[in-house]
Amino acid sequence: MASLSRALRVAATRPPRSLARCPGLCPLSSGARPTAEKNVPYQRTLKEERGPSAVAQGPSRPLPSTADVVVIGGGSLGCQTLYHLAKLGVSGALLLERGRLTSGTTWHTAAGQGLRRGVPRAEPGGDQDAVPTDERGRPLRDTVRARRRHHRPRRHLLRTGQGCHRPGSTGVWAGAVGRMAGVKVPLVAMHHAYVVTERIEGIQNMPNVRDHDASIYLRLQGDALSVGGYEANPIFWEEVSDKFAFGLFDLDWEVFGQHIEGAINRVPVLEKTGVKSTVCGPESFTPDHKPLMGEAPELRGFFLGCGFNSAGMMLGGGCGQELAHWIVHGRPEKDMYSYDIRRFHCSLTGHRRWIRERSHESYAKNYSIVFPHDEPLAGRSMRTGPLHEELLAQGCVFQERHGWERPGWFTPEGTAPVLPYDYYGAYGNRAHQDHAYGKLLADEHTFDFPPHHDVIKQECLACRGAAAVFDMSYFGKFYLVGLDARKAADWLFSADVSRPPGSTVYTCMLNHRGGTESDLTVSRLAPSPQASPLTPAFEGDGYYLAVGGATAQHNSSYILAVLQDRRFRCQLIDSSEALGLISIQGPASRAILQEVLDADLSNEAFPFSTHKLVTAAGHLVRAMRLSFVGELGWELHIPRLSCVPVYQAVMAAGAKHGLVPAGYRAIDNLSIEKGYRHWHADLRPDDSPLEAGLAFTCKLKSATPFLGREALEKQRAQGLRRRLVCLTVDEKVPVFGLEAIWRDGRVVGHTRRAGFGFAIDKPIAYGYVRDPSGGLVSPDFVKSGDYALERMGVTYPAQAHLKSPFDPDNKRVKGIY
């Protein structure tokens, strides 16, 4: 057999070796099938594992006319989901597979099973914490065993009843299945390959290895190694065949060859080791290299379980368990937002260029170090706010969130536009050579304080000492209106938002377990018989909702599901694109805006947590006295076409007051310094408002029922077993989140979110603290311990606080300086 190094050399002089010359494999075109199960490159075939009945054609008995749950796709995730549905007591579940179990992509996986970002996988039917190290699974065996629990896999399709749930776990074919149901599935199919070496003497005890610099992996396979990786120029499978089963592609050595040098450098014996077989099959990849799970926004009852980025065997057990729980109980047992399809905005999930570019970049950077302030270069400028060009001219360095370009920070070094994606020079594209934005990002690739730390410091201190203007146009902006809008608001929102028109309330939305699905502001509207750019025409009651832009899709999908389930007669109107939003914050904000707005901004005339329609530079806007940074300030919600003149008028009025433009890097540090929460950082669906210190957002003193109330009342009666704690460190070290929290010499949690408080001049972090003995976590427990934060193996003494040490009495938001 040719060695790895020789295989690379000869690739340039002759066509790649046919798979027919590799023992145990059959050469297959994109639509071909092997003629016998012995061609599957594993110790046992499906036929050997289960006997002849396992590969019989057609269903073993007539199909039922209806089913409670129909699982589409018999690969790893589909079978694991079926298994866990059975464990949850679902008897009317059916698995549909057009070919045979595992015939799509599961059968040819390298089957590495290890820690996923430090979280052990869950085995089918086993303890989730039972696998602390990397292993290798057997795809056919594990998948077949996973589906053995009272349920039958079936071939063909059937018509299902209205109450049926349909999880789609069809891998690279998920897009086609989704289109049948009107569901957009953002993934692409690519060729993904590995080679298996000849026997290597003494290799048996070698651990699995990932070389992140070379973007390769080496996994033990008996007395040989399987070698694969993630290249910069993967081959897209442009036309996915619906007849492809147990199939492989010819390996393109020119593409795969870039991995060989890294493999030989890591394991030198490979230079003289033969290649026993090559495996190049289709895999599905997503825009952020994470699976697609959960209920599709377009169709209730249609769940996704696909896009596993060649990690289906590793993630299948745990994700199948969570997906089954999601189907049965309406939400997963754990926080799965990072895999939830609703993390993507609906305008992106069907956009082919965005999906292709982002999926390529995520694939190519799969083994790259994830730095705290990195940003994608692919799929940019999909959604731009009305002030985009204005801010770019001021030196704005943009971040990407939910497809939006939002201001990150402002560089004094000139403009830094985001250029079209260059695919890192692959596919004949010319890589950008002089890319100001790319250079600024590269400078941020550090776990120390970033080089622009002082620039962001100046933005923060300007806000604390004078004033800063933040473009927050990427926020989600919705109207909840209709005859039952008040009933819906009372049920949806934990706080009492049914106050007089003109009031604005900070509130949470909860799930039935008392976990926090969102935090947002809700403003009560006066009835309006005529529509305007700032108020729709409606009968009954009306509310204006402002939510974090990165979670707008999650919020709208959640609200719409509740409205449908409770049959409230109201509608949710999305005005996110139609309105801009600028926030002017700081001690000088009142003086600046008094020159721009035609309203009295005194405390008496315009108190905190209120809103009014006012005129700004001749344009009608909705002004809200709110702050997300802990200062005196107002938000201006502005019709899109009026944003530029209003912004220019604010900047002109603020020039003599020291007003500066600032971005979200400043907001992040200002808000954590004040102790304000960020959803899905220090506030998640598995965190209750009581644990997070947000009991004031819950109308528990009233008799009004609301979603999650019973769970909160039970938790309050039983006491809290964890509590969100603020921690500061005297030594000026960068902290980013996930640092271990030590109390009295024992680990009691980890930080969820961290930053730097420039006003207090200290690193600051938030994390949930538990009592290692299992007891209640009271305020006295928090205050009594000696704390430390562990960063990169070094512990630093820390001080614990029940509330932020910055302005603990909330004087600044009231205008008291």
C-alpha positions in Angstrom: 0.0 0.0 0.0 1.1 3.6 -0.7 2.3 5.6 2.3 0.6 8.9 3.2 3.5 10.9 1.9 3.7 9.0 -1.4 0.0 9.2 -1.9 0.3 13.0 -1.7 3.2 13.0 -4.2 1.5 10.8 -6.8 -1.7 12.7 -6.6 -0.3 15.4 -8.9 0.8 12.8 -11.5 -2.2 10.5 -11.8 -5.9 10.4 -10.9 -6.7 9.7 -7.3 -6.7 6.0 -6.4 -10.1 4.4 -6.8 -11.9 3.2 -3.7 -12.1 -0.2 -5.4 -8.4 -0.6 -4.6 -9.0 -0.1 -0.9 -9.9 -3.3 1.0 -13.4 -3.3 2.4 -14.7 -0.4 0.3 -16.6 -0.2 -3.0 -16.3 2.7 -5.5 -19.6 4.5 -5.5 -21.0 7.4 -7.5 -23.3 9.9 -5.8 -26.3 7.7 -6.6 -24.8 4.2 -6.3 -25.3 1.5 -3.7 -22.9 -1.2 -2.6 -24.1 -4.6 -3.6 -23.6 -6.3 -0.3 -23.3 -5.2 3.3 -19.7 -6.5 3.6 -18.7 -3.3 1.8 -19.4 -1.3 5.0 -16.0 -0.7 6.6 -16.8 -1.9 10.2 -16.4 -5.1 12.0 -20.1 -5.9 11.8 -22.7 -5.0 9.2 -26.3 -4.2 9.9 -27.3 -7.7 8.6 -24.8 -9.4 11.0 -25.9 -7.2 13.9 -29.6 -7.8 13.6 -30.1 -10.7 11.2 -31.9 -10.7 7.8 -35.0 -9.0 9.1 -33.0 -5.8 9.7 -32.4 -5.2 6.0 -35.8 -6.5 4.7 -37.4 -4.3 2.1 -40.6 -2.5 3.1 -42.5 -2.5 6.4 -42.9 -5.7 8.4 -46.6 -4.9 8.9 -49.1 -2.4 7.6 -48.5 1.2 8.4 -50.8 2.8 10.9 -53.0 5.6 9.6 -51.9 8.0 12.4 -49.1 8.4 14.9 -48.3 10.6 17.8 -44.7 11.3 16.8 -43.1 10.5 13.4 -39.3 10.5 13.4 -38.0 11.1 9.8 -34.6 9.5 9.3 -33.0 6.4 10.7 -29.5 7.6 11.4 -27.9 8.2 14.8 -30.0 11.1 15.9 -33.3 9.7 14.6 -32.8 6.4 16.4 -31.6 8.0 19.6 -34.7 10.3 19.6 -37.0 7.3 19.1 -35.2 5.5 22.0 -35.7 8.4 24.4 -39.3 9.0 23.3 -40.0 5.4 24.3 -38.3 6.0 27.7 -40.6 9.0 28.2 -43.6 6.7 27.6 -44.5 7.7 24.1 -46.1 4.6 22.6 -47.4 6.0 19.3 -44.1 6.9 17.8 -42.9 5.8 14.4 -39.5 6.1 12.6 -39.5 6.5 8.8 -36.4 5.6 6.8 -36.5 5.6 3.0 -33.6 3.1 2.8 -32.0 1.3 5.7 -30.9 2.4 9.2 -27.7 4.5 9.1 -27.6 4.4 5.2 -27.2 8.2 4.9 -24.2 9.6 6.7 -24.1 7.7 10.0 -22.6 4.5 8.6 -19.4 6.0 7.4 -18.6 8.3 10.4 -15.2 8.2 12.0 -17.3 7.9 15.2 -15.1 9.9 17.6 -16.8 10.5 20.8 -15.3 13.0 23.2 -15.9 16.1 25.3 -17.8 18.8 23.4 -16.5 22.1 24.6 -15.9 20.4 28.0 -19.4 18.8 28.3 -19.5 15.0 28.3 -21.8 13.4 25.8 -24.9 11.4 27.0 -24.9 7.7 26.1 -28.1 6.0 25.0 -29.7 4.8 28.2 -26.6 5.6 30.2 -25.3 8.2 32.7 -24.5 11.5 31.0 -21.3 11.9 33.1 -20.1 8.4 32.3 -17.6 9.4 29.5 -14.9 11.8 30.9 -12.5 11.0 28.0 -12.5 10.7 24.2 -13.6 7.4 22.8 -14.6 5.8 19.5 -18.1 4.4 18.9 -19.4 1.8 16.5 -22.0 3.6 14.4 -24.0 0.6 13.2 -24.1 -1.2 16.5 -24.8 1.9 18.6 -27.6 3.1 16.3 -29.3 -0.2 16.0 -29.2 -0.7 19.8 -30.6 2.8 20.3 -33.8 2.1 18.4 -34.5 -1.2 20.2 -37.2 -0.2 22.6 -40.7 -1.2 21.6 -40.6 0.9 18.4 -40.3 -0.3 14.8 -38.4 1.5 12.0 -40.5 1.7 8.9 -39.8 2.5 5.2 -42.1 4.7 3.2 -44.2 7.7 4.2 -47.6 8.1 5.8 -50.2 10.8 6.4 -50.3 11.9 10.0 -53.0 13.4 12.2 -53.1 17.1 13.1 -51.7 16.5 16.6 -48.6 14.6 15.4 -45.1 15.9 16.0 -42.6 15.4 13.3 -38.9 15.5 14.1 -36.8 15.7 11.0 -33.4 14.0 11.5 -32.4 13.5 7.8 -28.9 14.9 7.7 -27.8 16.3 4.3 -31.4 15.6 3.1 -32.9 17.8 5.8 -33.3 20.8 3.4 -35.4 18.7 0.9 -37.6 17.3 3.7 -38.0 20.8 5.2 -39.2 22.2 1.8 -41.9 19.6 1.7 -43.3 21.2 4.9 -42.5 24.8 4.1 -39.6 24.8 6.7 -36.2 26.4 5.9 -33.3 24.4 7.0 -29.9 26.3 6.9 -27.3 23.7 6.1 -25.1 22.6 3.2 -23.8 19.2 2.2 -20.0 18.8 1.8 -17.6 15.9 1.1 -15.9 15.0 4.4 -13.1 12.5 4.4 -10.7 10.4 6.5 -8.2 7.7 5.7 -7.4 4.5 7.7 -3.8 3.5 7.9 -2.2 0.0 7.8 -1.3 -1.6 11.1 1.1 0.4 13.2 3.1 -1.5 15.7 2.8 -0.2 19.3 0.0 2.2 18.5 -2.7 0.5 20.6 -2.4 2.8 23.7 -2.2 6.0 21.8 -4.8 8.6 22.8 -7.1 10.3 20.3 -5.4 13.5 19.1 -6.6 16.8 17.8 -4.0 19.1 16.4 -5.7 22.5 16.2 -2.8 24.2 14.5 -2.8 21.7 11.7 -6.6 21.3 11.7 -6.4 17.5 11.9 -7.4 14.6 14.1 -5.9 11.2 14.6 -8.1 8.5 16.1 -7.2 5.0 17.2 -8.9 2.4 15.1 -7.8 -1.0 16.4 -4.1 -1.2 15.6 -4.3 1.5 13.0 -5.1 5.2 12.9 -7.9 7.1 11.1 -6.7 10.5 10.0 -8.9 13.4 8.9 -9.4 17.1 9.3 -11.0 20.3 8.2 -9.6 21.9 5.1 -10.0 25.5 3.8 -11.4 24.3 0.5 -14.0 21.6 1.2 -16.0 20.2 -1.7 -19.6 21.2 -1.7 -22.1 18.5 -2.8 -24.1 20.8 -5.1 -26.9 18.4 -6.1 -27.9 16.1 -3.3 -29.2 12.9 -4.7 -32.3 11.4 -3.1 -31.1 7.9 -4.1 -27.8 8.0 -2.3 -27.5 5.2 0.4 -24.5 3.5 1.8 -22.5 5.6 -0.7 -19.1 7.2 -0.8 -17.2 9.6 -3.1 -13.8 9.1 -4.6 -11.3 10.9 -2.4 -9.8 14.0 -3.9 -6.2 13.8 -2.8 -5.5 17.4 -3.8 -8.0 18.5 -1.2 -7.2 16.0 1.4 -3.5 16.2 0.9 -3.2 19.4 3.0 -3.8 17.3 6.1 -0.9 14.9 5.5 2.0 17.1 6.4 0.3 18.0 9.7 -0.4 14.3 10.4 3.2 13.2 9.7 4.5 16.1 11.8 2.4 14.9 14.7 3.0 11.1 14.2 6.2 10.7 12.2 5.8 7.0 11.6 2.9 7.9 9.3 5.4 8.9 6.6 6.2 5.2 6.0 2.8 3.8 6.9 0.5 2.5 4.2 -3.1 3.6 3.5 -5.5 0.7 4.0 -8.7 2.5 3.1 -10.2 5.9 2.4 -13.6 7.1 3.4 -15.1 10.2 1.7 -18.8 10.6 2.4 -21.4 13.4 2.6 -21.9 15.3 5.8 -24.2 18.3 6.6 -22.7 21.5 8.0 -24.4 24.6 9.4 -23.6 28.3 9.5 -22.1 28.2 13.1 -21.0 24.5 13.1 -23.6 23.6 15.7 -26.7 21.4 15.2 -30.1 22.5 14.2 -32.7 21.5 16.8 -36.1 22.4 18.2 -39.5 23.4 16.8 -39.4 25.2 13.4 -40.7 28.8 13.5 -42.6 28.2 10.3 -44.6 25.1 11.4 -45.8 24.1 14.9 -45.1 20.5 15.6 -42.2 20.1 13.1 -39.0 19.7 15.0 -35.4 19.7 13.6 -32.7 17.4 14.6 -30.1 17.7 11.9 -26.9 19.5 10.8 -24.5 17.7 13.2 -21.3 18.8 11.4 -19.9 15.3 11.3 -20.4 15.0 15.1 -23.7 13.0 15.0 -22.3 10.0 16.8 -20.8 12.1 19.5 -23.8 14.3 20.1 -26.6 11.9 19.1 -27.3 10.4 22.5 -27.6 13.6 24.5 -29.3 15.6 21.7 -31.7 12.7 21.0 -32.6 12.8 24.7 -33.1 16.5 24.7 -35.1 16.5 21.5 -37.4 13.8 22.9 -38.0 15.9 26.0 -38.6 18.9 23.8 -41.3 17.1 21.9 -43.0 15.7 24.9 -42.8 18.6 27.3 -42.5 21.6 25.0 -39.0 22.5 25.9 -35.7 20.7 26.5 -34.6 19.7 29.9 -31.3 21.6 29.6 -30.4 25.0 28.1 -30.2 24.2 24.3 -30.4 27.7 22.9 -27.0 27.4 21.2 -28.5 24.5 19.1 -32.1 26.0 18.8 -33.1 26.8 15.2 -34.5 30.0 16.6 -31.0 31.4 17.1 -31.1 32.3 13.4 -33.3 35.0 12.1 -35.9 33.8 9.6 -34.5 36.2 6.9 -31.3 34.2 7.0 -32.4 30.6 7.2 -33.4 30.6 3.5 -30.6 32.9 2.2 -28.3 30.6 0.1 -25.3 33.0 0.0 -25.3 33.5 3.8 -25.7 29.8 4.5 -23.0 28.8 2.1 -20.5 31.5 3.2 -21.0 31.0 6.9 -21.0 27.2 6.7 -17.7 27.3 4.8 -16.0 29.6 7.3 -17.3 27.6 10.3 -16.0 24.4 8.6 -12.6 25.9 7.8 -12.2 27.3 11.3 -13.6 24.3 13.2 -10.3 23.7 14.9 -9.4 27.4 15.2 -9.0 28.9 18.7 -12.2 30.7 19.7 -11.1 34.1 20.9 -13.5 36.2 23.1 -13.9 39.1 20.6 -13.7 37.3 17.3 -16.2 38.0 14.5 -17.1 36.1 11.4 -15.9 37.5 8.0 -18.5 35.5 6.0 -22.1 36.3 5.4 -21.7 40.0 6.5 -23.9 43.0 5.8 -27.0 41.0 5.5 -29.0 43.5 7.7 -27.8 47.0 8.1 -29.4 49.7 10.2 -30.3 53.2 9.0 -27.2 54.7 10.5 -24.7 52.2 9.1 -23.0 54.6 6.6 -23.0 57.4 9.2 -21.3 55.3 11.8 -18.8 53.7 9.3 -17.6 57.2 8.5 -17.0 57.8 12.2 -14.7 54.8 12.5 -17.2 52.2 13.6 -15.9 48.6 13.8 -19.0 46.5 13.4 -20.1 43.3 15.0 -22.5 40.8 13.5 -25.5 39.6 15.5 -28.6 37.9 14.1 -27.5 39.1 10.6 -27.4 42.7 11.8 -24.3 44.9 11.6 -24.2 46.6 15.0 -21.5 49.0 16.3 -18.8 47.2 18.3 -16.5 50.1 19.0 -15.0 53.2 17.3 -11.4 53.2 16.1 -9.5 56.4 15.7 -7.5 54.9 12.9 -10.0 55.6 10.1 -12.8 53.6 8.4 -12.8 49.8 8.6 -15.5 48.5 6.2 -16.4 44.8 6.1 -15.4 43.4 2.7 -17.1 40.7 0.7 -16.2 37.2 1.8 -13.0 35.9 0.1 -13.3 32.2 1.2 -9.8 32.6 2.7 -8.4 32.4 -0.9 -10.1 29.1 -1.7 -12.0 28.2 -5.0 -9.9 30.7 -7.0 -10.9 33.7 -4.9 -8.2 36.2 -4.2 -7.6 36.6 -0.4 -7.9 40.2 0.8 -4.4 41.6 1.3 -5.1 45.0 2.8 -8.2 44.6 4.9 -8.5 47.1 7.7 -11.4 45.3 9.4 -9.6 42.0 9.2 -6.4 43.5 10.7 -8.4 45.0 13.6 -10.0 41.6 14.3 -6.6 39.8 14.1 -5.2 42.2 16.7 -8.0 41.1 19.0 -7.0 37.5 18.9 -5.7 37.3 22.4 -6.7 36.2 25.9 -5.0 39.2 27.4 -6.6 42.7 27.4 -7.2 43.4 23.7 -5.1 46.2 22.1 -8.2 48.4 21.8 -9.0 48.1 25.5 -8.1 51.7 26.1 -10.3 52.9 23.2 -13.3 51.1 24.7 -12.3 52.5 28.1 -12.6 56.0 26.8 -16.1 55.3 25.4 -17.2 53.9 28.8 -15.7 56.8 30.8 -17.3 59.3 28.4 -20.7 57.8 29.2 -20.0 57.9 32.9 -18.6 61.4 32.9 -20.5 63.2 30.1 -22.6 61.4 27.5 -22.4 58.6 24.8 -24.8 57.8 22.0 -25.4 54.1 21.1 -27.0 52.9 17.9 -29.3 50.0 19.1 -31.3 49.8 15.9 -30.7 46.0 15.7 -33.1 45.5 18.7 -36.2 43.6 18.0 -39.3 45.9 18.1 -42.8 44.4 18.2 -46.3 45.6 18.8 -48.7 43.3 20.7 -52.2 44.5 20.0 -55.8 43.3 19.9 -58.8 42.5 21.9 -57.0 40.0 24.1 -53.7 41.9 24.2 -54.1 42.7 27.9 -54.9 39.0 28.8 -51.9 37.9 26.7 -49.6 40.4 28.4 -50.7 39.4 31.9 -50.0 35.8 31.1 -46.8 36.3 29.1 -44.9 38.8 31.2 -43.8 38.2 34.8 -44.1 41.8 35.8 -47.3 43.9 35.9 -47.2 45.6 32.5 -50.9 46.6 32.5 -50.3 50.0 33.8 -51.6 53.3 32.3 -50.5 54.2 28.8 -47.2 56.0 28.8 -45.6 53.5 31.3 -42.6 51.3 30.4 -41.8 48.2 32.4 -38.7 45.9 32.5 -39.9 42.3 32.7 -39.1 38.7 32.0 -40.9 36.0 30.1 -40.8 32.6 31.7 -41.5 29.0 30.8 -43.7 26.6 32.8 -40.6 25.6 34.9 -40.0 29.2 35.9 -37.0 29.5 33.7 -36.3 32.8 31.9 -37.0 32.8 28.2 -36.4 36.5 27.7 -36.0 39.8 29.4 -37.4 42.9 27.7 -39.1 46.2 28.1 -42.9 46.5 27.6 -44.5 49.9 27.0 -48.3 50.4 27.3 -49.8 52.2 24.4 -52.9 54.4 24.2 -55.6 53.2 21.7 -55.0 54.4 18.2 -57.8 54.4 15.5 -55.3 55.4 12.8 -51.9 53.9 12.0 -48.7 55.8 12.1 -45.1 54.8 11.7 -44.8 54.6 15.5 -48.2 53.2 16.4 -50.3 50.6 14.5 -54.1 51.0 14.4 -55.7 48.6 16.9 -58.7 47.9 18.9 -58.5 46.8 22.5 -55.1 47.1 24.2 -51.6 47.6 22.8 -48.0 47.2 23.9 -44.7 48.0 22.4 -42.0 45.4 23.0 -38.2 46.0 22.7 -36.0 43.0 23.0 -32.3 42.2 22.4 -31.6 42.0 18.7 -29.7 38.8 18.9 -32.7 37.0 20.4 -35.5 38.6 18.4 -36.4 35.4 16.5 -36.5 33.4 19.8 -38.7 36.0 21.4 -41.2 36.3 18.5 -41.5 32.5 18.1 -42.0 32.0 21.8 -44.7 34.7 22.0 -46.5 33.5 18.9 -46.6 29.9 20.3 -48.1 31.1 23.5 -50.7 33.2 21.7 -51.7 30.2 19.6 -51.7 27.8 22.5 -53.9 30.1 24.7 -56.0 31.2 21.7 -55.6 34.9 22.5 -57.3 37.2 20.0 -54.3 39.5 19.3 -51.5 39.8 16.9 -47.7 40.4 17.1 -46.4 42.9 14.6 -42.7 43.0 13.8 -41.4 46.5 13.2 -37.7 45.7 13.7 -36.7 46.8 10.2 -39.0 49.8 10.1 -37.7 51.5 13.2 -34.3 52.7 14.3 -33.2 53.1 17.9 -30.6 55.4 19.4 -29.8 55.7 23.1 -28.3 58.8 24.7 -26.8 58.1 28.1 -24.8 59.9 30.7 -25.0 62.9 33.1 -25.2 65.4 30.1 -28.0 63.5 28.3 -30.8 65.7 29.6 -29.0 68.9 28.6 -28.2 67.5 25.1 -31.7 66.2 24.4 -33.4 69.3 25.8 -32.0 71.1 22.7 -33.3 68.4 20.3 -36.7 67.3 21.7 -39.8 69.5 22.0 -40.6 68.1 25.5 -39.9 68.9 29.1 -37.3 66.4 30.3 -37.4 67.2 34.0 -37.9 64.4 36.5 -41.4 65.7 37.2 -42.5 65.9 33.6 -40.6 62.8 32.3 -39.9 60.3 35.1 -37.9 57.1 34.8 -39.7 54.2 33.1 -42.1 56.3 31.0 -42.4 57.1 27.3 -43.9 59.8 25.1 -44.3 60.7 21.4 -42.3 63.8 20.9 -40.7 65.7 18.0 -36.9 65.6 17.5 -35.4 67.9 14.8 -38.9 68.1 13.2 -39.4 64.3 13.2 -41.9 62.3 15.3 -40.1 59.8 17.6 -41.0 57.8 20.7 -38.8 58.8 23.6 -38.3 56.4 26.5 -36.5 57.3 29.7 -34.6 54.1 30.2 -31.0 53.0 30.7 -29.1 49.8 30.0 -25.9 51.2 31.3 -27.0 52.7 34.6 -27.0 56.4 33.7 -29.5 59.2 33.2 -30.7 58.7 29.7 -33.3 58.3 27.0 -33.9 55.9 24.1 -35.3 57.4 20.9 -37.3 55.0 18.7 -37.4 56.5 15.3 -39.0 55.8 11.9 -36.2 54.5 9.6 -36.2 57.4 7.2 -35.9 59.9 10.1 -32.9 58.3 11.8 -30.1 60.1 10.1 -31.4 63.7 10.6 -32.3 62.9 14.2 -28.9 61.4 14.9 -27.1 64.3 13.2 -29.1 66.8 15.4 -28.2 64.8 18.5 -24.5 64.8 17.6 -24.5 68.5 16.9 -26.2 69.4 20.1 -23.9 67.1 22.1 -20.6 68.5 20.6 -20.2 71.1 23.4 -21.2 68.5 26.1 -18.5 65.9 25.2 -20.9 63.5 23.5 -19.2 60.5 21.8 -20.4 57.6 19.7 -20.0 54.3 21.4 -20.6 50.6 20.7 -21.6 47.4 22.2 -18.2 46.6 23.6 -18.8 49.6 25.8 -22.4 48.6 26.6 -21.2 45.2 27.7 -18.7 46.6 30.2 -21.0 49.4 31.4 -24.0 47.1 31.9 -22.0 44.4 33.8 -20.5 47.1 36.0 -24.0 48.2 36.9 -25.3 44.7 37.4 -27.8 44.5 34.5 -28.4 41.1 33.1 -27.8 39.8 29.6 -30.2 37.1 28.4 -28.4 33.8 27.6 -25.3 34.9 29.5 -26.2 35.4 33.1 -29.9 34.7 32.5 -31.0 31.6 30.6 -34.1 29.3 30.2 -32.8 27.2 33.1 -32.3 30.2 35.4 -35.3 31.6 37.4 -35.7 35.3 38.1 -35.4 34.5 41.8 -32.0 32.9 41.4 -30.9 35.8 39.1 -31.8 38.5 41.6 -34.8 39.6 39.5 -37.6 38.9 41.9 -38.7 42.5 41.5 -39.8 41.6 37.9 -42.4 39.1 39.2 -45.9 40.0 40.2 -46.0 37.4 42.9 -47.7 39.8 45.4 -50.7 40.1 43.1 -53.3 37.4 42.4 -52.7 37.6 38.6 -51.7 34.2 37.1 -48.8 34.2 34.7 -46.7 31.7 32.9 -44.2 30.1 35.3 -45.9 31.5 38.5 -46.5 28.1 40.1 -42.9 27.0 39.6 -41.6 30.3 41.1 -43.9 30.0 44.1 -42.7 26.5 44.7 -39.1 27.6 44.4 -39.6 30.5 46.8 -41.2 28.2 49.4 -38.4 25.7 49.2 -35.5 28.2 49.1 -32.8 28.8 46.6 -30.1 26.3 46.0 -28.1 28.6 43.8 -27.8 32.3 43.5 -26.3 34.8 41.0 -23.4 36.6 42.6 -21.3 39.6 41.5 -17.5 39.1 41.9 -14.8 41.7 41.6 -11.0 41.2 41.5 -8.5 43.8 42.7 -5.8 42.6 40.4 -6.2 43.9 36.8 -6.5 40.6 34.9 -8.8 40.0 31.9 -11.8 37.8 32.6 -14.2 36.6 29.9 -16.6 34.1 31.5 -16.3 30.4 32.4 -13.7 31.1 35.1 -14.1 28.7 38.1 -15.5 30.3 41.3 -13.8 29.2 44.5 -15.3 29.6 48.0 -13.4 28.6 51.1 -11.1 26.3 49.0 -13.9 24.6 47.1 -15.3 25.2 43.6 -18.9 26.4 43.9 -19.6 27.4 40.3 -18.3 29.2 37.3 -18.7 32.7 35.9 -21.3 33.2 33.2 -20.3 36.6 32.1 -17.3 38.9 32.8 -15.8 42.2 31.8 -14.1 45.2 33.1 -15.7 48.0 35.2 -13.8 51.1 34.2 -15.5 53.3 36.8 -14.6 51.0 39.6 -11.3 50.1 37.8 -11.7 46.4 38.4 -12.5 43.2 36.6 -16.0 42.1 37.3 -17.9 38.9 36.7 -21.2 37.2 37.5 -21.8 33.5 38.2 -24.2 31.2 40.0 -22.9 29.9 43.3 -24.0 26.6 44.9 -23.4 25.1 48.3 -21.2 22.0 47.7 -23.0 20.3 50.6 -26.3 20.7 48.8 -27.8 23.2 51.2 -29.6 26.4 50.5 -27.7 29.5 49.3 -28.8 32.4 51.4 -27.5 35.9 51.3 -25.5 35.1 54.5 -23.9 32.1 52.7 -22.8 34.4 49.9 -21.4 37.1 52.2 -19.6 34.7 54.6 -17.1 33.0 52.3 -13.6 33.7 51.0 -13.7 33.8 47.2 -11.3 33.5 44.4 -11.6 33.3 40.6 -9.4 30.9 38.7 -8.2 32.1 35.3 -6.1 29.8 33.2 -4.9 27.8 36.2 -4.2 30.8 38.4 -6.5 31.9 41.2 -7.0 35.5 42.2 -8.7 36.7 45.4 -12.2 38.0 44.7 -14.9 39.8 46.6 -18.5 38.7 46.4 -21.4 41.1 46.2 -25.1 40.6 46.3 -25.5 43.7 44.1 -23.1 45.6 42.0 -20.7 47.9 43.9 -21.3 50.6 41.2 -24.1 53.0 42.3 -25.9 50.3 44.4 -28.6 52.8 45.4 -29.6 53.5 41.7 -29.1 57.3 42.1 -27.6 57.9 38.6 -30.6 56.6 36.6 -32.7 59.1 38.6 -30.4 61.9 37.6 -28.8 62.2 41.0 -25.1 62.8 40.6 
